[in-house]
Structure formats: C-alpha cells, structure tokens
Amino acid sequence: MDFLQTLMLVTDSAVRLSVPLIFACLAGLYSERSGVVDIGLEGKMLGGAFAAGCIAAISGSAWLGLGAAILVSIFLALVHGYASITQRGNQIVSGVAINFVASGLTALLGQAWFSRGGKTPQLPNTARFTEIQLPFADAARNIPVLGDVYADIISGHSLLVYASFIAVPITWYVLFRTRFGLRLRAVGENPGAVDTAGISVAMMRYRAVIITGILCGFAGAYLSIAQSAGFSKDMTAGKGYIALAALVFAKWKPVNALGACFLFGFLDAVAIRMQGVSLPVIGQVPVQAMQALPYILTVILLAGFIGKSIPPKASGTPYVKER
C-alpha cells in the first residue's frame, strides 16, 4: 500500500508538471508543422508567465492575467514570425534572441515595478486558477484503487490542467481532419506546391505562429497563476527546451506529444520525490544529481529510444516565391 500511495502521489505531481510541457509542445508542433522552427518557446512562456503574474497582481483577476499572457506571447511570436517569415532570417538565431530578451526583460521589469528581486507580489487565491473538485470525488474514495485514481489524480486540478489535456485531441483534429490542418502540413512539407495552388505560404505560417503564441501564453500563465502564486525570475527553468525535446521524441504527432510530455513530467516528479532519500549501497544522492535526472534521462531517451525522427521537409527553410 505504501508503494501504491507513493505512485499515486508521484503520478498526481507528474500530471501537474507535464501541463506547461504539453502546451509548449503543442505550440511547437503547430509552428514546426508549418515549417517554422521555434527555439523561442522558452522565451514566450517566460514572457507570458511574467505578464500573467503582473496583471493578476494588479487587477486581482486570473482571467485578465491569462489574457495578458496570451497577448504578450503572441507579440513575441509575431516578432519571431516577422524575422523568420517576412525577413527570411535565421530561425534559430531569432528564437534564441527571444529567449535572451525575455529572460533579461522580465527580471529587469519585475525589479523596477515591484522591487522584489524580479518577482511579482504573492497572489491570493482569488487571482489564481485554483483546484477544481470534480463531481462525486469525495464519494469515490470509498472505491478501492479506482476511486483514489479519480479523486486524487483526475480530480483536484486547475482549469488549465484540464485545458492542456483537451488541447491534445483538438490539435489532432485540427491538423488531420480540417482543411486548415491539411494546408498547414502541406506548407511544412512542400510550400512551393501550396503556393502554386494559390494559397499564401506566409499567411499560413503566420497563423501557425499566432497559435503557437496562444498556447505558450497558456503555458506561461499556468506557471505563474495556477501552479505558483506569482512570477519568479526564470521560472520556466528550461521547460521550453524540454518541450522541444518532447516534440522530437513524439515525431511531431499530437498524441505522441502527450505521452512524451507526461513521461518527462513523471521523471521530474520522481526526481523531486527522491531528493533527500537514501538508496541502498549508494546512500543519500545529492540534490543536484536528482534535479539533473530529468535532463539526463531526456538525452538518453532521445539518443537511444526515439529511432529515426524525420521533421517536416521544409522545416527551418524560409520560403522564397519564384518569379
């Protein structure tokens, strides 16, 4: 029973930790399926988290914070789109630049506005997305195992947690069952053929970039006004890069992306759980080693278990219209 209880706690934590990865991974999926490589997921998440924390602290409304996160993230996404699509610049350089700008600017503005070392004020529950208890969650605890799964793992999460998991089938449907999704995937594979058919390659890629900004805004808002009670400096902590790794691991497919993000969230939850625990023979493992575990295992998984992963053919290549 102790093992089962521990597994429940770790799984519940994994669900929460995987949410920003899911949003960011789906964001990168839209962008890269259209042919735009987006290393700047980290920066857009961080900008969204900062905007959400600031506006929620000022207005006292979580919804206004979410709206601000989406707007700021879309703005950063459009900057990347302008550099990559309109100016045909290097997409990697543009994404990295957004990450550096977001990291420095959020810390600078946070200190200038709130004088808390880059942090925003502590948010009350009324300015956050708090936990939602699903119907019959308490009554279900009387049912062995399944009741605990429903009450402790499925129920008791914020609205953004459920939104992240709902976004996966929506993304699958949009990409593989709609005209927009067909055109988006075609732009990422053969933009010349799409242009010949009279469809604007630039417009399709801008639409994908805007969707990327929206989803990164959700990821950032979750970090600062749902999972935490305010923004702190560099609170994304590399999650944007892990989301990119999950996207490659998932081979640019939405359902696979969900599994990959949950796997990385589970590894992170195990690392948190194992901090300070003494292991047989080894003894107590240093905290730093446990914190590095998810990143080490990410590299191992990508190097040894992913197999051949083929990105969209036009990914990272600016499209030049033939005269």
Phi and psi in degrees as GROMACS dihedral restraints (atoms count N, CA, C in turn):
[ dihedral_restraints ]
;  ai    aj    ak    al  type     phi  dphi    fc
    3     4     5     6     1   -62.9    20    10
    4     5     6     7     1   -41.6    20    10
    6     7     8     9     1   -63.9    20    10
    7     8     9    10     1   -43.0    20    10
    9    10    11    12     1   -63.6    20    10
   10    11    12    13     1   -42.0    20    10
   12    13    14    15     1   -64.7    20    10
   13    14    15    16     1   -41.5    20    10
   15    16    17    18     1   -63.6    20    10
   16    17    18    19     1   -42.3    20    10
   18    19    20    21     1   -61.4    20    10
   19    20    21    22     1   -40.2    20    10
   21    22    23    24     1   -61.1    20    10
   22    23    24    25     1   -46.3    20    10
   24    25    26    27     1   -64.8    20    10
   25    26    27    28     1   -42.8    20    10
   27    28    29    30     1   -65.8    20    10
   28    29    30    31     1   -41.2    20    10
   30    31    32    33     1   -65.3    20    10
   31    32    33    34     1   -41.6    20    10
   33    34    35    36     1   -61.5    20    10
   34    35    36    37     1   -42.6    20    10
   36    37    38    39     1   -65.9    20    10
   37    38    39    40     1   -37.5    20    10
   39    40    41    42     1   -63.2    20    10
   40    41    42    43     1   -38.5    20    10
   42    43    44    45     1   -59.4    20    10
   43    44    45    46     1   -46.8    20    10
   45    46    47    48     1   -66.1    20    10
   46    47    48    49     1   -41.5    20    10
   48    49    50    51     1   -72.8    20    10
   49    50    51    52     1   -23.8    20    10
   51    52    53    54     1   -82.1    20    10
   52    53    54    55     1   -14.8    20    10
   54    55    56    57     1   -59.8    20    10
   55    56    57    58     1   -52.7    20    10
   57    58    59    60     1   -63.0    20    10
   58    59    60    61     1   -30.8    20    10
   60    61    62    63     1   -66.6    20    10
   61    62    63    64     1   -39.9    20    10
   63    64    65    66     1   -64.0    20    10
   64    65    66    67     1   -49.4    20    10
   66    67    68    69     1   -58.4    20    10
   67    68    69    70     1   -47.9    20    10
   69    70    71    72     1   -67.8    20    10
   70    71    72    73     1   -37.7    20    10
   72    73    74    75     1   -66.0    20    10
   73    74    75    76     1   -42.9    20    10
   75    76    77    78     1   -65.4    20    10
   76    77    78    79     1   -35.8    20    10
   78    79    80    81     1   -60.8    20    10
   79    80    81    82     1   -48.5    20    10
   81    82    83    84     1   -64.6    20    10
   82    83    84    85     1   -30.2    20    10
   84    85    86    87     1   -62.9    20    10
   85    86    87    88     1   -47.1    20    10
   87    88    89    90     1   -61.4    20    10
   88    89    90    91     1   -45.7    20    10
   90    91    92    93     1   -64.4    20    10
   91    92    93    94     1   -48.7    20    10
   93    94    95    96     1   -75.0    20    10
   94    95    96    97     1   -27.7    20    10
   96    97    98    99     1   -65.1    20    10
   97    98    99   100     1   -24.9    20    10
   99   100   101   102     1   -88.9    20    10
  100   101   102   103     1    -6.0    20    10
  102   103   104   105     1   101.7    20    10
  103   104   105   106     1     6.6    20    10
  105   106   107   108     1  -108.6    20    10
  106   107   108   109     1   111.2    20    10
  108   109   110   111     1   -74.2    20    10
  109   110   111   112     1   132.1    20    10
  111   112   113   114     1  -125.5    20    10
  112   113   114   115     1    92.5    20    10
  114   115   116   117     1   -77.2    20    10
  115   116   117   118     1   -13.9    20    10
  117   118   119   120     1   -84.7    20    10
  118   119   120   121     1    17.5    20    10
  120   121   122   123     1   -59.0    20    10
  121   122   123   124     1   -39.9    20    10
  123   124   125   126     1   -59.5    20    10
  124   125   126   127     1   -46.9    20    10
  126   127   128   129     1   -65.6    20    10
  127   128   129   130     1   -39.7    20    10
  129   130   131   132     1   -68.3    20    10
  130   131   132   133     1   -39.3    20    10
  132   133   134   135     1   -61.6    20    10
  133   134   135   136     1   -44.5    20    10
  135   136   137   138     1   -65.9    20    10
  136   137   138   139     1   -43.0    20    10
  138   139   140   141     1   -62.2    20    10
  139   140   141   142     1   -41.0    20    10
  141   142   143   144     1   -65.3    20    10
  142   143   144   145     1   -40.3    20    10
  144   145   146   147     1   -63.3    20    10
  145   146   147   148     1   -41.7    20    10
  147   148   149   150     1   -65.4    20    10
  148   149   150   151     1   -45.8    20    10
  150   151   152   153     1   -61.8    20    10
  151   152   153   154     1   -42.0    20    10
  153   154   155   156     1   -63.8    20    10
  154   155   156   157     1   -45.2    20    10
  156   157   158   159     1   -63.1    20    10
  157   158   159   160     1   -41.6    20    10
  159   160   161   162     1   -65.5    20    10
  160   161   162   163     1   -52.5    20    10
  162   163   164   165     1   -67.5    20    10
  163   164   165   166     1   -38.3    20    10
  165   166   167   168     1   -64.6    20    10
  166   167   168   169     1   -37.5    20    10
  168   169   170   171     1   -68.5    20    10
  169   170   171   172     1   -37.0    20    10
  171   172   173   174     1   -78.1    20    10
  172   173   174   175     1   -44.3    20    10
  174   175   176   177     1   -92.7    20    10
  175   176   177   178     1   -24.1    20    10
  177   178   179   180     1    77.5    20    10
  178   179   180   181     1    13.9    20    10
  180   181   182   183     1  -119.8    20    10
  181   182   183   184     1   124.2    20    10
  183   184   185   186     1   -68.4    20    10
  184   185   186   187     1   -34.2    20    10
  186   187   188   189     1   -67.8    20    10
  187   188   189   190     1   -39.9    20    10
  189   190   191   192     1   -65.8    20    10
  190   191   192   193     1   -36.7    20    10
  192   193   194   195     1   -62.0    20    10
  193   194   195   196     1   -43.2    20    10
  195   196   197   198     1   -62.7    20    10
  196   197   198   199     1   -43.8    20    10
  198   199   200   201     1   -61.0    20    10
  199   200   201   202     1   -41.7    20    10
  201   202   203   204     1   -64.7    20    10
  202   203   204   205     1   -39.8    20    10
  204   205   206   207     1   -61.7    20    10
  205   206   207   208     1   -43.3    20    10
  207   208   209   210     1   -65.1    20    10
  208   209   210   211     1   -42.7    20    10
  210   211   212   213     1   -64.0    20    10
  211   212   213   214     1   -45.8    20    10
  213   214   215   216     1   -64.6    20    10
  214   215   216   217     1   -41.2    20    10
  216   217   218   219     1   -66.6    20    10
  217   218   219   220     1   -39.8    20    10
  219   220   221   222     1   -63.1    20    10
  220   221   222   223     1   -40.8    20    10
  222   223   224   225     1   -58.8    20    10
  223   224   225   226     1   -47.4    20    10
  225   226   227   228     1   -64.5    20    10
  226   227   228   229     1   -36.2    20    10
  228   229   230   231     1   -65.3    20    10
  229   230   231   232     1   -39.0    20    10
  231   232   233   234     1   -68.9    20    10
  232   233   234   235     1   -33.7    20    10
  234   235   236   237     1   -61.2    20    10
  235   236   237   238     1   -46.1    20    10
  237   238   239   240     1   -63.2    20    10
  238   239   240   241     1   -41.3    20    10
  240   241   242   243     1   -63.2    20    10
  241   242   243   244     1   -41.9    20    10
  243   244   245   246     1   -62.5    20    10
  244   245   246   247     1   -43.7    20    10
  246   247   248   249     1   -68.2    20    10
  247   248   249   250     1   -37.7    20    10
  249   250   251   252     1   -88.7    20    10
  250   251   252   253     1   -38.0    20    10
  252   253   254   255     1   -95.6    20    10
  253   254   255   256     1   -54.4    20    10
  255   256   257   258     1   -73.2    20    10
  256   257   258   259     1   -49.0    20    10
  258   259   260   261     1   -88.5    20    10
  259   260   261   262     1    -6.7    20    10
  261   262   263   264     1    55.5    20    10
  262   263   264   265     1    39.5    20    10
  264   265   266   267     1   -81.1    20    10
  265   266   267   268     1   178.0    20    10
  267   268   269   270     1   -71.4    20    10
  268   269   270   271     1   119.2    20    10
  270   271   272   273     1   -69.8    20    10
  271   272   273   274     1   -32.5    20    10
  273   274   275   276     1   -67.4    20    10
  274   275   276   277     1   -47.0    20    10
  276   277   278   279     1   -62.0    20    10
  277   278   279   280     1   -43.2    20    10
  279   280   281   282     1   -60.9    20    10
  280   281   282   283     1   -44.6    20    10
  282   283   284   285     1   -64.8    20    10
  283   284   285   286     1   -43.0    20    10
  285   286   287   288     1   -64.1    20    10
  286   287   288   289     1   -39.4    20    10
  288   289   290   291     1   -61.3    20    10
  289   290   291   292     1   -41.2    20    10
  291   292   293   294     1   -63.0    20    10
  292   293   294   295     1   -39.3    20    10
  294   295   296   297     1   -62.1    20    10
  295   296   297   298     1   -44.7    20    10
  297   298   299   300     1   -66.9    20    10
  298   299   300   301     1   -43.4    20    10
  300   301   302   303     1   -62.2    20    10
  301   302   303   304     1   -45.3    20    10
  303   304   305   306     1   -63.9    20    10
  304   305   306   307     1   -41.9    20    10
  306   307   308   309     1   -62.7    20    10
  307   308   309   310     1   -46.4    20    10
  309   310   311   312     1   -73.5    20    10
  310   311   312   313     1   -41.2    20    10
  312   313   314   315     1   -70.7    20    10
  313   314   315   316     1   -38.7    20    10
  315   316   317   318     1   -65.5    20    10
  316   317   318   319     1   -40.0    20    10
  318   319   320   321     1   -67.1    20    10
  319   320   321   322     1   -41.0    20    10
  321   322   323   324     1   -65.9    20    10
  322   323   324   325     1   -48.9    20    10
  324   325   326   327     1   -67.9    20    10
  325   326   327   328     1   -37.0    20    10
  327   328   329   330     1   -61.6    20    10
  328   329   330   331     1   -42.3    20    10
  330   331   332   333     1   -68.8    20    10
  331   332   333   334     1   -40.7    20    10
  333   334   335   336     1   -67.3    20    10
  334   335   336   337     1   -37.9    20    10
  336   337   338   339     1   -86.3    20    10
  337   338   339   340     1   -36.8    20    10
  339   340   341   342     1  -118.9    20    10
  340   341   342   343     1   -13.9    20    10
  342   343   344   345     1    52.8    20    10
  343   344   345   346     1    47.1    20    10
  345   346   347   348     1  -127.3    20    10
  346   347   348   349     1    31.2    20    10
  348   349   350   351     1    70.1    20    10
  349   350   351   352     1    29.2    20    10
  351   352   353   354     1    94.6    20    10
  352   353   354   355     1    -3.6    20    10
  354   355   356   357     1   -92.4    20    10
  355   356   357   358     1   156.9    20    10
  357   358   359   360     1   -93.7    20    10
  358   359   360   361     1   163.7    20    10
  360   361   362   363     1   -59.9    20    10
  361   362   363   364     1   153.7    20    10
  363   364   365   366     1   -62.1    20    10
  364   365   366   367     1   129.3    20    10
  366   367   368   369     1   -90.2    20    10
  367   368   369   370     1   137.9    20    10
  369   370   371   372     1   -74.0    20    10
  370   371   372   373     1   165.4    20    10
  372   373   374   375     1   -61.8    20    10
  373   374   375   376     1   -26.9    20    10
  375   376   377   378     1   -69.2    20    10
  376   377   378   379     1   -17.3    20    10
  378   379   380   381     1  -105.5    20    10
  379   380   381   382     1    16.2    20    10
  381   382   383   384     1  -128.8    20    10
  382   383   384   385     1   162.4    20    10
  384   385   386   387     1   -87.5    20    10
  385   386   387   388     1   105.5    20    10
  387   388   389   390     1   -94.3    20    10
  388   389   390   391     1   176.7    20    10
  390   391   392   393     1   -67.0    20    10
  391   392   393   394     1   144.9    20    10
  393   394   395   396     1  -115.5    20    10
  394   395   396   397     1   126.0    20    10
  396   397   398   399     1   -89.8    20    10
  397   398   399   400     1   119.6    20    10
  399   400   401   402     1   -74.0    20    10
  400   401   402   403     1   158.9    20    10
  402   403   404   405     1   -56.6    20    10
  403   404   405   406     1   138.9    20    10
  405   406   407   408     1    65.6    20    10
  406   407   408   409     1    18.8    20    10
  408   409   410   411     1   -64.1    20    10
  409   410   411   412     1   -43.1    20    10
  411   412   413   414     1   -67.3    20    10
  412   413   414   415     1   -41.3    20    10
  414   415   416   417     1   -66.8    20    10
  415   416   417   418     1   -30.4    20    10
  417   418   419   420     1   -70.4    20    10
  418   419   420   421     1   -17.2    20    10
  420   421   422   423     1   -62.3    20    10
  421   422   423   424     1   -21.2    20    10
  423   424   425   426     1   -73.6    20    10
  424   425   426   427     1   -14.9    20    10
  426   427   428   429     1   -88.0    20    10
  427   428   429   430     1   124.5    20    10
  429   430   431   432     1   -60.9    20    10
  430   431   432   433     1   138.7    20    10
  432   433   434   435     1    61.4    20    10
  433   434   435   436     1   -67.5    20    10
  435   436   437   438     1   -61.2    20    10
  436   437   438   439     1   -37.7    20    10
  438   439   440   441     1   -65.6    20    10
  439   440   441   442     1   -39.8    20    10
  441   442   443   444     1   -66.6    20    10
  442   443   444   445     1   -37.9    20    10
  444   445   446   447     1   -61.6    20    10
  445   446   447   448     1   -45.4    20    10
  447   448   449   450     1   -67.5    20    10
  448   449   450   451     1   -44.4    20    10
  450   451   452   453     1   -75.9    20    10
  451   452   453   454     1   -36.3    20    10
  453   454   455   456     1  -101.9    20    10
  454   455   456   457     1   -27.3    20    10
  456   457   458   459     1  -106.3    20    10
  457   458   459   460     1   -46.1    20    10
  459   460   461   462     1   -81.0    20    10
  460   461   462   463     1   -44.3    20    10
  462   463   464   465     1   -88.8    20    10
  463   464   465   466     1   163.9    20    10
  465   466   467   468     1    87.6    20    10
  466   467   468   469     1    24.7    20    10
  468   469   470   471     1  -116.4    20    10
  469   470   471   472     1   165.4    20    10
  471   472   473   474     1   -78.1    20    10
  472   473   474   475     1   167.7    20    10
  474   475   476   477     1   -59.0    20    10
  475   476   477   478     1   -36.0    20    10
  477   478   479   480     1   -69.0    20    10
  478   479   480   481     1   -26.5    20    10
  480   481   482   483     1   -64.4    20    10
  481   482   483   484     1   -48.7    20    10
  483   484   485   486     1   -65.9    20    10
  484   485   486   487     1   -35.1    20    10
  486   487   488   489     1   -63.1    20    10
  487   488   489   490     1   -37.3    20    10
  489   490   491   492     1   -65.1    20    10
  490   491   492   493     1   -40.6    20    10
  492   493   494   495     1   -74.4    20    10
  493   494   495   496     1   -32.5    20    10
  495   496   497   498     1   -68.6    20    10
  496   497   498   499     1   -31.1    20    10
  498   499   500   501     1   -63.6    20    10
  499   500   501   502     1   -24.0    20    10
  501   502   503   504     1   -67.2    20    10
  502   503   504   505     1   -55.9    20    10
  504   505   506   507     1   -64.7    20    10
  505   506   507   508     1   -31.1    20    10
  507   508   509   510     1   -63.2    20    10
  508   509   510   511     1   -44.0    20    10
  510   511   512   513     1   -62.5    20    10
  511   512   513   514     1   -42.9    20    10
  513   514   515   516     1   -59.8    20    10
  514   515   516   517     1   -45.0    20    10
  516   517   518   519     1   -64.5    20    10
  517   518   519   520     1   -44.9    20    10
  519   520   521   522     1   -62.4    20    10
  520   521   522   523     1   -43.8    20    10
  522   523   524   525     1   -74.9    20    10
  523   524   525   526     1   -34.4    20    10
  525   526   527   528     1  -114.4    20    10
  526   527   528   529     1    -2.6    20    10
  528   529   530   531     1  -131.9    20    10
  529   530   531   532     1     8.3    20    10
  531   532   533   534     1  -126.8    20    10
  532   533   534   535     1   157.8    20    10
  534   535   536   537     1   -62.8    20    10
  535   536   537   538     1   -39.9    20    10
  537   538   539   540     1   -58.8    20    10
  538   539   540   541     1   -45.3    20    10
  540   541   542   543     1   -64.0    20    10
  541   542   543   544     1   -39.5    20    10
  543   544   545   546     1   -62.1    20    10
  544   545   546   547     1   -44.2    20    10
  546   547   548   549     1   -67.3    20    10
  547   548   549   550     1   -37.8    20    10
  549   550   551   552     1   -63.3    20    10
  550   551   552   553     1   -46.0    20    10
  552   553   554   555     1   -66.7    20    10
  553   554   555   556     1   -35.5    20    10
  555   556   557   558     1   -66.6    20    10
  556   557   558   559     1   -37.4    20    10
  558   559   560   561     1   -62.5    20    10
  559   560   561   562     1   -36.3    20    10
  561   562   563   564     1   -76.4    20    10
  562   563   564   565     1   -20.1    20    10
  564   565   566   567     1   -98.9    20    10
  565   566   567   568     1   -45.6    20    10
  567   568   569   570     1  -147.7    20    10
  568   569   570   571     1    79.0    20    10
  570   571   572   573     1   -62.9    20    10
  571   572   573   574     1   -28.7    20    10
  573   574   575   576     1   -63.5    20    10
  574   575   576   577     1   -41.3    20    10
  576   577   578   579     1   -66.5    20    10
  577   578   579   580     1   -37.4    20    10
  579   580   581   582     1   -66.0    20    10
  580   581   582   583     1   -42.3    20    10
  582   583   584   585     1   -63.6    20    10
  583   584   585   586     1   -38.4    20    10
  585   586   587   588     1   -63.0    20    10
  586   587   588   589     1   -31.3    20    10
  588   589   590   591     1   -78.3    20    10
  589   590   591   592     1     0.3    20    10
  591   592   593   594     1    89.5    20    10
  592   593   594   595     1    14.9    20    10
  594   595   596   597     1  -101.9    20    10
  595   596   597   598     1   133.7    20    10
  597   598   599   600     1   -73.6    20    10
  598   599   600   601     1   115.8    20    10
  600   601   602   603     1   -64.4    20    10
  601   602   603   604     1   -43.7    20    10
  603   604   605   606     1   -61.9    20    10
  604   605   606   607     1   -42.5    20    10
  606   607   608   609     1   -65.1    20    10
  607   608   609   610     1   -41.2    20    10
  609   610   611   612     1   -63.5    20    10
  610   611   612   613     1   -40.7    20    10
  612   613   614   615     1   -70.4    20    10
  613   614   615   616     1   -35.2    20    10
  615   616   617   618     1   -65.5    20    10
  616   617   618   619     1   -39.0    20    10
  618   619   620   621     1   -62.3    20    10
  619   620   621   622     1   -41.9    20    10
  621   622   623   624     1   -63.7    20    10
  622   623   624   625     1   -40.5    20    10
  624   625   626   627     1   -65.1    20    10
  625   626   627   628     1   -38.7    20    10
  627   628   629   630     1   -65.3    20    10
  628   629   630   631     1   -42.4    20    10
  630   631   632   633     1   -61.4    20    10
  631   632   633   634     1   -39.2    20    10
  633   634   635   636     1   -58.4    20    10
  634   635   636   637     1   -43.7    20    10
  636   637   638   639     1   -62.8    20    10
  637   638   639   640     1   -40.6    20    10
  639   640   641   642     1   -61.5    20    10
  640   641   642   643     1   -48.1    20    10
  642   643   644   645     1   -68.0    20    10
  643   644   645   646     1   -36.9    20    10
  645   646   647   648     1   -66.3    20    10
  646   647   648   649     1   -33.2    20    10
  648   649   650   651     1   -62.4    20    10
  649   650   651   652     1   -42.0    20    10
  651   652   653   654     1   -61.7    20    10
  652   653   654   655     1   -42.7    20    10
  654   655   656   657     1   -62.6    20    10
  655   656   657   658     1   -45.1    20    10
  657   658   659   660     1   -65.4    20    10
  658   659   660   661     1   -42.7    20    10
  660   661   662   663     1   -61.8    20    10
  661   662   663   664     1   -38.4    20    10
  663   664   665   666     1   -60.0    20    10
  664   665   666   667     1   -41.4    20    10
  666   667   668   669     1   -63.9    20    10
  667   668   669   670     1   -41.1    20    10
  669   670   671   672     1   -97.6    20    10
  670   671   672   673     1   -25.4    20    10
  672   673   674   675     1  -125.2    20    10
  673   674   675   676     1    12.4    20    10
  675   676   677   678     1  -131.2    20    10
  676   677   678   679     1   -61.5    20    10
  678   679   680   681     1   -69.5    20    10
  679   680   681   682     1   -39.3    20    10
  681   682   683   684     1  -116.8    20    10
  682   683   684   685     1   175.0    20    10
  684   685   686   687     1  -113.1    20    10
  685   686   687   688     1    46.9    20    10
  687   688   689   690     1   144.7    20    10
  688   689   690   691     1   169.3    20    10
  690   691   692   693     1   -90.8    20    10
  691   692   693   694     1   142.6    20    10
  693   694   695   696     1  -132.5    20    10
  694   695   696   697     1   156.5    20    10
  696   697   698   699     1   -57.4    20    10
  697   698   699   700     1   130.4    20    10
  699   700   701   702     1    52.3    20    10
  700   701   702   703     1    42.0    20    10
  702   703   704   705     1   -72.0    20    10
  703   704   705   706     1   -13.9    20    10
  705   706   707   708     1   -69.2    20    10
  706   707   708   709     1   -29.3    20    10
  708   709   710   711     1    50.4    20    10
  709   710   711   712     1    43.6    20    10
  711   712   713   714     1    82.7    20    10
  712   713   714   715     1     7.2    20    10
  714   715   716   717     1   -64.1    20    10
  715   716   717   718     1   -30.0    20    10
  717   718   719   720     1   -64.0    20    10
  718   719   720   721     1   -38.0    20    10
  720   721   722   723     1   -72.0    20    10
  721   722   723   724     1   -38.1    20    10
  723   724   725   726     1   -64.6    20    10
  724   725   726   727     1   -37.5    20    10
  726   727   728   729     1   -62.5    20    10
  727   728   729   730     1   -38.6    20    10
  729   730   731   732     1   -64.1    20    10
  730   731   732   733     1   -41.6    20    10
  732   733   734   735     1   -63.0    20    10
  733   734   735   736     1   -40.1    20    10
  735   736   737   738     1   -64.3    20    10
  736   737   738   739     1   -35.6    20    10
  738   739   740   741     1   -64.4    20    10
  739   740   741   742     1   -42.9    20    10
  741   742   743   744     1   -66.8    20    10
  742   743   744   745     1   -42.4    20    10
  744   745   746   747     1   -60.1    20    10
  745   746   747   748     1   -35.7    20    10
  747   748   749   750     1   -84.2    20    10
  748   749   750   751     1    -3.1    20    10
  750   751   752   753     1    58.0    20    10
  751   752   753   754     1    38.3    20    10
  753   754   755   756     1    61.2    20    10
  754   755   756   757     1    37.7    20    10
  756   757   758   759     1  -123.9    20    10
  757   758   759   760     1   134.2    20    10
  759   760   761   762     1   -60.4    20    10
  760   761   762   763     1   -46.9    20    10
  762   763   764   765     1   -67.4    20    10
  763   764   765   766     1   -41.2    20    10
  765   766   767   768     1   -62.3    20    10
  766   767   768   769     1   -34.3    20    10
  768   769   770   771     1   -63.5    20    10
  769   770   771   772     1   -38.7    20    10
  771   772   773   774     1   -60.3    20    10
  772   773   774   775     1   -46.9    20    10
  774   775   776   777     1   -63.3    20    10
  775   776   777   778     1   -41.7    20    10
  777   778   779   780     1   -65.5    20    10
  778   779   780   781     1   -43.5    20    10
  780   781   782   783     1   -65.6    20    10
  781   782   783   784     1   -39.8    20    10
  783   784   785   786     1   -66.4    20    10
  784   785   786   787     1   -36.8    20    10
  786   787   788   789     1   -61.3    20    10
  787   788   789   790     1   -46.9    20    10
  789   790   791   792     1   -67.8    20    10
  790   791   792   793     1   -35.0    20    10
  792   793   794   795     1   -64.6    20    10
  793   794   795   796     1   -38.4    20    10
  795   796   797   798     1   -66.0    20    10
  796   797   798   799     1   -41.8    20    10
  798   799   800   801     1   -61.8    20    10
  799   800   801   802     1   -40.3    20    10
  801   802   803   804     1   -64.6    20    10
  802   803   804   805     1   -41.3    20    10
  804   805   806   807     1   -65.1    20    10
  805   806   807   808     1   -39.8    20    10
  807   808   809   810     1   -63.9    20    10
  808   809   810   811     1   -41.1    20    10
  810   811   812   813     1   -61.8    20    10
  811   812   813   814     1   -41.9    20    10
  813   814   815   816     1   -64.5    20    10
  814   815   816   817     1   -42.5    20    10
  816   817   818   819     1   -66.1    20    10
  817   818   819   820     1   -32.4    20    10
  819   820   821   822     1   -86.3    20    10
  820   821   822   823     1    -6.3    20    10
  822   823   824   825     1   -63.5    20    10
  823   824   825   826     1   127.6    20    10
  825   826   827   828     1    82.7    20    10
  826   827   828   829     1     0.1    20    10
  828   829   830   831     1   -89.2    20    10
  829   830   831   832     1   135.3    20    10
  831   832   833   834     1   -87.7    20    10
  832   833   834   835     1   129.4    20    10
  834   835   836   837     1  -103.3    20    10
  835   836   837   838     1   150.4    20    10
  837   838   839   840     1   -57.5    20    10
  838   839   840   841     1   140.4    20    10
  840   841   842   843     1    70.7    20    10
  841   842   843   844     1   -52.8    20    10
  843   844   845   846     1   -71.0    20    10
  844   845   846   847     1   -39.0    20    10
  846   847   848   849     1    87.8    20    10
  847   848   849   850     1  -155.1    20    10
  849   850   851   852     1   -77.9    20    10
  850   851   852   853     1   123.8    20    10
  852   853   854   855     1   -82.1    20    10
  853   854   855   856     1   136.2    20    10
  855   856   857   858     1   -57.8    20    10
  856   857   858   859     1   144.6    20    10
  858   859   860   861     1   -58.1    20    10
  859   860   861   862     1   -39.3    20    10
  861   862   863   864     1   -61.9    20    10
  862   863   864   865     1   -36.0    20    10
  864   865   866   867     1   -66.9    20    10
  865   866   867   868     1   -40.1    20    10
  867   868   869   870     1   -69.5    20    10
  868   869   870   871     1   -35.1    20    10
  870   871   872   873     1   -68.1    20    10
  871   872   873   874     1   -30.3    20    10
  873   874   875   876     1   -82.3    20    10
  874   875   876   877     1   -13.2    20    10
  876   877   878   879     1   -55.2    20    10
  877   878   879   880     1   -48.3    20    10
  879   880   881   882     1   -58.9    20    10
  880   881   882   883     1   -37.5    20    10
  882   883   884   885     1   -71.8    20    10
  883   884   885   886     1   -38.8    20    10
  885   886   887   888     1   -65.1    20    10
  886   887   888   889     1   -46.9    20    10
  888   889   890   891     1   -66.3    20    10
  889   890   891   892     1   -31.1    20    10
  891   892   893   894     1   -60.9    20    10
  892   893   894   895     1   -45.8    20    10
  894   895   896   897     1   -63.1    20    10
  895   896   897   898     1   -42.6    20    10
  897   898   899   900     1   -63.0    20    10
  898   899   900   901     1   -45.4    20    10
  900   901   902   903     1   -62.7    20    10
  901   902   903   904     1   -43.7    20    10
  903   904   905   906     1   -66.6    20    10
  904   905   906   907     1   -35.7    20    10
  906   907   908   909     1   -78.7    20    10
  907   908   909   910     1   -33.6    20    10
  909   910   911   912     1  -115.7    20    10
  910   911   912   913     1   -17.4    20    10
  912   913   914   915     1  -122.2    20    10
  913   914   915   916     1    -4.3    20    10
  915   916   917   918     1   -82.8    20    10
  916   917   918   919     1   -26.8    20    10
  918   919   920   921     1    75.1    20    10
  919   920   921   922     1  -160.8    20    10
  921   922   923   924     1   -81.1    20    10
  922   923   924   925     1   122.3    20    10
  924   925   926   927     1  -117.2    20    10
  925   926   927   928     1   117.5    20    10
  927   928   929   930     1  -109.2    20    10
  928   929   930   931     1   115.0    20    10
  930   931   932   933     1   -74.7    20    10
  931   932   933   934     1   169.4    20    10
  933   934   935   936     1   -53.1    20    10
  934   935   936   937     1   140.7    20    10
  936   937   938   939     1   -61.3    20    10
  937   938   939   940     1   -35.4    20    10
  939   940   941   942     1   -93.6    20    10
  940   941   942   943     1    10.5    20    10
  942   943   944   945     1   -63.7    20    10
  943   944   945   946     1   126.5    20    10
  945   946   947   948     1    84.0    20    10
  946   947   948   949     1     0.3    20    10
  948   949   950   951     1  -107.7    20    10
  949   950   951   952     1   114.6    20    10
  951   952   953   954     1   -62.2    20    10
  952   953   954   955     1   141.3    20    10
  954   955   956   957     1   -93.6    20    10
  955   956   957   958     1   127.4    20    10
  957   958   959   960     1  -111.5    20    10
  958   959   960   961     1   116.8    20    10
  960   961   962   963     1   -67.6    20    10
  961   962   963   964     1   129.7    20    10
  963   964   965   966     1   -73.9    20    10
  964   965   966   967     1   138.8    20    10
